[in-house]
């Protein structure tokens, strides 16, 4: 299983956690809780990697 680093910060203006996976273009999301953000990050990462298709091998 490949692991990716996500950067997470809390936005006090929206009261949401914001997460981004810098190595994957478009892999960013938000959530009201850290658990929700973690689930959302997994989903967006799966979608982005699916979209990359064959180009995914360059990230390994």
C-alpha positions in Angstrom: 0.0 0.0 0.0 1.3 3.4 -1.0 1.1 6.2 1.6 0.8 9.9 1.0 1.4 12.9 3.2 -1.5 15.2 3.8 -1.3 18.7 5.4 -4.2 19.6 7.6 -5.1 22.9 9.2 -8.2 24.3 10.9 -9.9 27.3 9.3 -11.5 29.4 12.1 -13.5 31.4 9.7 -15.4 28.4 8.4 -14.9 26.1 11.4 -13.7 23.4 9.1 -10.6 21.3 8.8 -8.9 21.6 5.4 -6.6 18.9 4.0 -4.4 18.8 1.0 -2.1 16.1 -0.5 0.6 18.2 -2.2 1.9 15.4 -4.4 -1.4 14.9 -6.1 -2.9 17.7 -8.1 -6.5 18.4 -7.1 -6.3 16.3 -3.9 -7.8 18.7 -1.4 -11.0 18.7 0.7 -12.5 19.7 4.0 -14.5 18.3 6.9 -16.3 19.4 10.0 -14.3 16.9 12.1 -10.9 15.2 11.7 -12.7 11.8 11.1 -14.8 13.4 8.4 -11.7 15.0 6.8 -9.8 11.7 6.9 -12.7 9.9 5.1 -13.0 12.8 2.5 -9.2 12.7 1.9 -9.4 9.0 1.2 -12.2 9.5 -1.3 -10.6 12.4 -3.1 -7.3 10.6 -3.3 -8.9 7.6 -4.8 -10.7 9.8 -7.4 -7.5 11.7 -8.3 -5.5 8.5 -8.6 -8.2 6.9 -10.7 -8.2 10.0 -13.0 -4.4 9.8 -13.3 -4.6 6.2 -14.5 -1.3 5.1 -16.0 0.4 8.3 -14.8 0.1 7.0 -11.2 3.2 4.9 -11.7 5.3 8.0 -11.7 4.2 8.8 -8.2 5.5 5.5 -6.7 
